[in-house]
Every structure is written in structure tokens, then in C-alpha cells.
Amino acid sequence: MINRTHAPELQTIKHIDFLKPRVFDVSPNVHLYWNENVPNDTSRVDLYFDAGTILGTIGVASFVNGLLLSGTKEQTSIEINESIDALGGFFESGVSNENAVISIYALKENMLPVLRIIRDSIHGAIFPEQEVDELLIDRKQKFLVNMGKVNFLAQRAFQQRLFSDSIYGRVSDVKDFDSISRQEIIAFHRDYYLNGLSKMVVVGDLGQDAVDHIIDLFGDWSHAHLPTFEKNIQNLRGTAHVVKEDAVQSAIRVGRMLFNKTHPDYLDFHILNTILGDYFGSRLMSNIREDKGYTYGIGTMMAELHASGYFLIATEVGKDVREATLVEIQKEIEILQHELVPEDELELVKNYLLGQLLKSADGPYSMTDLYLGVEPYKMDMDFYNKAIESINGITAERIQELAKKYLNWSDMTIVSAG
């Protein structure tokens, strides 16, 4: 019988047995990744396209992504969505700087019928003028609303300065919504969707025949060449402020170009990033939220691109404490550069990160998402066991070394709005 008067012995995590998906060649440049170890009847299919916002004229990538199921010669958008709903399917799409992703969810017995509907709808999309006009009006209105928000203004200005002289720094203007034509949308759809498939992902116990059928459905959309992405991007250092006269809050963005998972310092810097601002007990939260009361939340992040990456601190504070907040952010960074992290704090962060990694590996869907986080960099799941080694082996001296190397205030792009 279990003695419940004694807590179980703590175990140190040293290794996780990650499940790797099966890999199928769709074309010389495109692969399908299949995780069949799903103990229920659910399934998911992801289609990745080289159709990100860095391609085409400003705004067109987002519009095409939002119009993929807008109608064919045979069916309206309403009829298409009703057909998917009738099968219990769910469709969602999104677009980032470098790619676009379509995700389809359904019970495994209905997945192929749903995929056939989606394949026919995207392949036969005619982009009806009414659907195009309605989306342009809707997106323009949302843009005008967002231009009144300090967070949006700060992020927009930060993107321009972080990706200075790079295509990644492009941002929309209100006039762009009036210049996008239906012909541009049709051309982008042809070039980057019908000839831009870069990856397929299947999660679910669908069977080999179903996976083969999925390859047959979408394989002819495969792109014929590997895309190239900018690297060695330099951020514009220094401070900028976007004035919004009637604002009561100020949004702050601080960051710099950095690196992605391929860099040898990535795993150790991830730990430094967590200490500074990437969990609720972080130093920035403890100082600027708990001690000073300047904000409801402040956080840091490491964002990754195919050939680079960047570091970001983001918050929103009262406009009267904007400068004081920047002083406190700089102070917390400099403390990390000049003082060793106490052993108890470092141990707490280690345990937190190991727990988060265990949580993120819980189940076939999460395990697949972990794989998708390293696959673009030609890595496998062993990356995460190296992360465990990094967490268990990190020292306060190494944290200080990285802070001195990568967190110099003079290297930062600093933007505020309000």
C-alpha cells in the first residue's frame, strides 16, 4: 500500500524517449511526416506552403490565405463550409513571414472526405469579386482600428527597425488595401499555393492507404525548388518613440537580431531568456509588475526564422512610467551581466524548464509539434535531449557570460508608442 504521509522521491529528468514521425518523400523537395500513434479517433493534417508575407506585394499573402475557401465555379464559400461542417471537420489557416499553414481536423473516418472538399475548393478557387471586396473592407477597417492601439504601433515600428533594410521589415499602410487587385490574388494563389507546397504533416491512425491517398491529393502542388531566406540581418540600434497624443498607456518593445536553433549558444541562451522574462516568476515580472506595479505583464521571447532569429522584450505600461520602465529593464539586464544568478533561483528555473519540456511532449499531437519545431533546421528529436543536458549542466557563470555577450543595451532596438 502507498504510504501517503511521505512525498514521492524527486527524480531528475535526464532523457525523454521522443517518438519520431515516419517520413515519406512526396517530391525531391517535399516530405510528408506521419505520426500514427494516436490512441483515439481524432486526426489532423497540416499543409505548409511557401506563401509567407515576404512574398508578393504588401498584404497579398494575407488576403490569399483568408480567401482559400472563398468559392469555386461549382460552390460558394457558404456551401463549402457547410460541407465541411456536415462531416464534423474543422479548417483553419494562418500566415507568417516565411510560410502559410492550413490545418484540417476531423475524425479519422471522415478525414479523407474533408480533405477532398478542401483540395477541390483550393484548387478551383476563383476568388469571387464580392468575397474579395468584403475581405478588403473588413481588413482595412481592422487595420484602422489597430492603428489606434499603442501595442500595434509599437510592434509595427519595432518590426521596421529590427529588420532594417530587409524585406522582413515591410509593414502595411492603409493605401495598400486599395491597391491590391483580384489579378494579384489569383497570381499569388497560382504561384505559391498550387505550386508552393513545402511540407505535409499527418497525425492520426489513418492507415497507410489513407496517407498514400493524401499524397495523391496534394502532391502535385509541391514546389519545384527550395526557397532561400535572408540571413545576416542587422537591427537598427537606438531608441524611437511613436507619438499618440490621446494614449493613456505606452507600449514598449526592446530587442535585437539574434539566432535560431542552429546556433551553438541557443539552448543556453534560452535559459537566460527564461530567467530574465519568460516565466511568471522572472526578474522582469518580479520587478516591473510585482514590485513597481507598472504593468499587468512583461515578457521576453526568442523568435526564430529559417536563417536567423531575434530576441524581444514586450510590455505595456502607463505613459507616465515609460522611461522609468526602460530604466528598470536595463537595470535587470545589467544585474545579470555583473552578478551571478543565485543557486536557488537557477535551480527553480531548471526545474521549471524541465517541467515545461515534459508538458510539451505529452501526447502525439504535442510530440509532432516538437518535431516540427526542429525539422526546418534539419534536426531531429535529439535536440530536446540536448536541451535537457543544457538545463541540467548550466552554471551561473555561463549565464553571466551570455548576458555580457548578447544583452548589451547599446545593441538593442528600443521602441515605444503612446
DODRENPA-616640 format. One line per 5 residues: their letters; for each residue x, y, z of C-alpha. Coordinates in steps of 0.02 Angstrom, whole numbers, plus 50000, padded with zeros to 5 digits. Example, Ala and Ser with C-alpha at 12.3 -4.5 7.8 and 13.67 -1.06 7.14 Angstrom:
! DODRENPA-616640
as	50615/49775/50390; 50684/49947/50357
! end
This chain:
! DODRENPA-616640
minrt	50000/50000/50000; 50061/50176/49960; 50115/50275/50113; 50032/50442/50079; 50116/50526/50228
hapel	50279/50535/50129; 50302/50635/49969; 50369/50534/49821; 50554/50545/49789; 50603/50679/49663
qtikh	50677/50613/49502; 50797/50710/49392; 50747/50711/49209; 50895/50659/49103; 50815/50589/48945
idflk	50646/50579/48858; 50604/50445/48731; 50532/50554/48594; 50429/50474/48456; 50487/50523/48283
prvfd	50360/50529/48141; 50377/50420/47988; 50441/50514/47836; 50379/50494/47657; 50450/50576/47501
vspnv	50317/50673/47408; 50441/50751/47286; 50629/50785/47290; 50598/50940/47398; 50438/50897/47490
hlywn	50406/50767/47626; 50257/50703/47724; 50279/50671/47910; 50159/50547/47989; 50132/50513/48174
envpn	50011/50367/48183; 50025/50338/48371; 49856/50416/48415; 49754/50311/48538; 49586/50383/48483
dtsrv	49487/50426/48326; 49548/50605/48305; 49664/50661/48165; 49748/50817/48096; 49826/50860/47929
dlyfd	49938/51013/47905; 49986/51083/47735; 50134/51202/47731; 50160/51323/47586; 50299/51442/47539
agtil	50173/51583/47539; 50230/51699/47677; 50211/51888/47690; 50387/51920/47624; 50323/51864/47453
gtigv	50218/51965/47331; 50158/52142/47357; 50123/52201/47534; 49965/52120/47602; 49929/51998/47461
asfvn	49991/51843/47554; 49871/51875/47698; 49723/51907/47582; 49750/51747/47483; 49765/51647/47643
gllls	49599/51718/47702; 49512/51679/47537; 49564/51499/47507; 49386/51434/47532; 49300/51586/47456
gtkeq	49215/51487/47318; 49233/51390/47156; 49132/51384/46996; 49027/51247/47074; 49011/51302/47257
tsiei	49000/51460/47358; 49103/51486/47516; 48947/51452/47620; 48916/51285/47532; 49098/51233/47552
nesid	49099/51269/47738; 48931/51183/47763; 49001/51027/47677; 49150/51025/47795; 49038/51054/47947
alggf	48924/50911/47896; 49072/50793/47910; 49125/50863/48079; 49280/50940/48003; 49367/51099/48053
fesgv	49480/51207/47944; 49597/51346/47997; 49736/51440/47908; 49871/51562/47954; 50015/51655/47875
snena	50184/51711/47944; 50333/51799/47869; 50401/51642/47788; 50257/51521/47759; 50073/51487/47765
visiy	49993/51339/47853; 49824/51256/47830; 49767/51138/47969; 49621/51018/47949; 49543/50923/48095
alken	49419/50779/48083; 49381/50606/48149; 49491/50485/48057; 49346/50404/47962; 49296/50575/47893
mlpvl	49468/50647/47859; 49484/50593/47677; 49311/50660/47627; 49351/50825/47712; 49520/50835/47626
riird	49440/50804/47456; 49324/50952/47485; 49468/51063/47537; 49578/51006/47393; 49442/51042/47265
sihga	49399/51209/47347; 49578/51273/47349; 49624/51204/47178; 49466/51276/47099; 49462/51441/47194
ifpeq	49401/51582/47081; 49408/51722/47211; 49236/51798/47179; 49241/51988/47172; 49112/52005/47310
evdel	49214/51894/47429; 49374/51990/47386; 49292/52159/47412; 49212/52108/47576; 49377/52044/47647
lidrk	49471/52201/47590; 49342/52312/47676; 49347/52206/47834; 49537/52201/47843; 49550/52388/47807
qkflv	49430/52428/47948; 49525/52316/48070; 49688/52399/48016; 49617/52573/48051; 49558/52514/48222
nmgkv	49728/52438/48260; 49816/52599/48212; 49735/52673/48366; 49815/52545/48481; 49986/52578/48555
nflaq	50035/52394/48553; 50006/52386/48365; 50100/52549/48334; 50248/52492/48439; 50258/52320/48358
rafqq	50245/52397/48185; 50386/52522/48218; 50490/52388/48303; 50474/52272/48152; 50533/52411/48036
rlfsd	50687/52448/48141; 50727/52269/48192; 50727/52213/48010; 50806/52373/47945; 50842/52365/47757
siygr	50764/52191/47748; 50607/52127/47664; 50553/52063/47835; 50532/52245/47888; 50388/52279/47768
vsdvk	50228/52338/47853; 50057/52377/47782; 49990/52552/47756; 49808/52599/47733; 49835/52635/47548
dfdsi	49888/52454/47520; 49710/52396/47547; 49653/52500/47398; 49791/52443/47280; 49779/52252/47294
srqei	49692/52183/47141; 49598/52021/47111; 49725/51981/46975; 49868/51990/47102; 49772/51875/47218
iafhr	49743/51747/47079; 49927/51753/47026; 49989/51731/47206; 49872/51584/47232; 49937/51500/47073
dyyln	50121/51531/47108; 50131/51498/47295; 49989/51377/47334; 49958/51272/47179; 50148/51268/47154
glskm	50209/51304/47330; 50176/51155/47444; 50330/51131/47553; 50277/51002/47684; 50134/50890/47739
vvvgd	50100/50828/47916; 49978/50691/47965; 49934/50649/48146; 49814/50505/48171; 49792/50318/48150
lgqda	49729/50335/47971; 49820/50187/47893; 49946/50178/47752; 49817/50183/47613; 49746/50347/47678
vdhii	49919/50425/47689; 49955/50372/47511; 49790/50450/47458; 49836/50613/47545; 49999/50617/47447
dlfgd	49899/50589/47286; 49778/50729/47332; 49906/50865/47364; 50072/50803/47295; 50055/50893/47129
wshah	50058/51059/47222; 50239/51027/47276; 50361/51168/47244; 50498/51132/47117; 50640/51220/47208
lptfe	50699/51255/47384; 50664/51433/47443; 50804/51545/47505; 50790/51661/47654; 50885/51816/47709
kniqn	51019/51800/47840; 51143/51917/47925; 51004/52045/47953; 51060/52192/48060; 50940/52282/48175
lrgta	50940/52472/48185; 51007/52511/48358; 50946/52650/48469; 50782/52724/48529; 50625/52780/48437
hvvke	50456/52839/48501; 50290/52841/48409; 50181/52983/48474; 49996/52951/48505; 49926/53105/48588
davqs	49770/53032/48670; 49852/52873/48736; 49849/52834/48922; 49965/52685/48901; 50134/52662/48816
airvg	50187/52502/48731; 50371/52455/48739; 50474/52341/48629; 50659/52306/48660; 50759/52179/48562
rmlfn	50891/52134/48436; 50929/52013/48296; 51000/51852/48367; 50996/51671/48306; 50890/51514/48287
kthpd	50908/51335/48349; 51059/51300/48239; 51170/51416/48342; 51281/51334/48475; 51226/51461/48607
yldfh	51039/51440/48576; 50999/51314/48713; 51097/51403/48850; 51029/51574/48799; 50853/51501/48811
ilnti	50886/51475/48997; 50950/51654/49016; 50794/51715/48924; 50683/51620/49047; 50770/51695/49198
lgdyf	50752/51871/49129; 50572/51868/49072; 50497/51706/49005; 50401/51639/49155; 50288/51715/49287
gsrlm	50424/51720/49419; 50552/51802/49304; 50656/51951/49354; 50564/52073/49243; 50395/52014/49311
snire	50456/52022/49490; 50524/52198/49468; 50408/52288/49347; 50243/52202/49391; 50259/52142/49571
dkgyt	50374/52274/49644; 50342/52432/49542; 50164/52395/49485; 50197/52472/49315; 50114/52335/49213
ygigt	49999/52184/49215; 50130/52085/49121; 50300/52092/49039; 50387/51953/48946; 50534/51904/48839
mmael	50542/51785/48693; 50659/51708/48566; 50583/51708/48392; 50653/51602/48252; 50663/51621/48064
hasgy	50734/51498/47938; 50903/51585/47928; 50904/51695/48083; 50808/51741/48240; 50781/51881/48363
fliat	50760/51921/48548; 50615/52028/48611; 50554/52109/48772; 50373/52172/48766; 50258/52261/48888
evgkd	50128/52397/48905; 50136/52523/49046; 50063/52691/49097; 50135/52828/48987; 50198/52920/49141
vreat	50313/52774/49187; 50376/52732/49012; 50551/52799/49041; 50559/52726/49216; 50513/52556/49145
lveiq	50653/52563/49017; 50773/52608/49158; 50717/52455/49257; 50731/52340/49106; 50909/52399/49076
keiei	50948/52379/49261; 50889/52198/49264; 50994/52157/49111; 51149/52237/49188; 51124/52142/49352
lqhel	51132/51980/49251; 51292/52043/49170; 51378/52089/49334; 51307/51970/49466; 51295/51781/49467
vpede	51121/51707/49474; 51093/51633/49649; 51092/51444/49655; 50914/51429/49721; 50846/51539/49579
lelvk	50942/51442/49448; 50879/51277/49519; 50700/51342/49514; 50716/51391/49331; 50796/51224/49287
nyllg	50650/51130/49364; 50525/51244/49279; 50604/51217/49107; 50614/51029/49130; 50431/51027/49180
qllks	50383/51131/49029; 50477/51013/48915; 50388/50863/48988; 50221/50952/48967; 50259/50994/48786
adgpy	50297/50810/48750; 50130/50748/48818; 50040/50654/48681; 50059/50626/48494; 49998/50798/48441
smtdl	50120/50888/48556; 50259/50768/48508; 50229/50806/48324; 50233/50993/48358; 50401/50971/48444
ylgve	50466/50884/48289; 50400/51023/48178; 50497/51146/48287; 50664/51070/48235; 50630/50995/48063
pykmd	50657/51159/47967; 50835/51163/48033; 50871/50983/47979; 50874/50925/48160; 50783/50782/48245
mdfyn	50709/50749/48416; 50881/50727/48492; 50884/50917/48501; 50769/50909/48651; 50878/50786/48745
kaies	51022/50905/48713; 50909/51038/48789; 50892/50930/48945; 51081/50916/48954; 51096/51104/48936
ingit	50970/51135/49076; 51049/51012/49195; 51225/51073/49158; 51204/51262/49152; 51302/51366/49278
aeriq	51282/51542/49343; 51448/51586/49262; 51383/51531/49091; 51225/51636/49116; 51332/51788/49154
elakk	51443/51756/49004; 51293/51751/48886; 51217/51907/48962; 51378/52002/48930; 51390/51934/48753
ylnws	51212/51958/48690; 51118/52080/48803; 51216/52241/48787; 51096/52388/48794; 51191/52477/48654
dmtiv	51149/52332/48536; 50961/52346/48563; 50822/52415/48456; 50711/52511/48579; 50538/52568/48526
sag	50391/52641/48621; 50222/52708/48570; 50099/52813/48667
! end
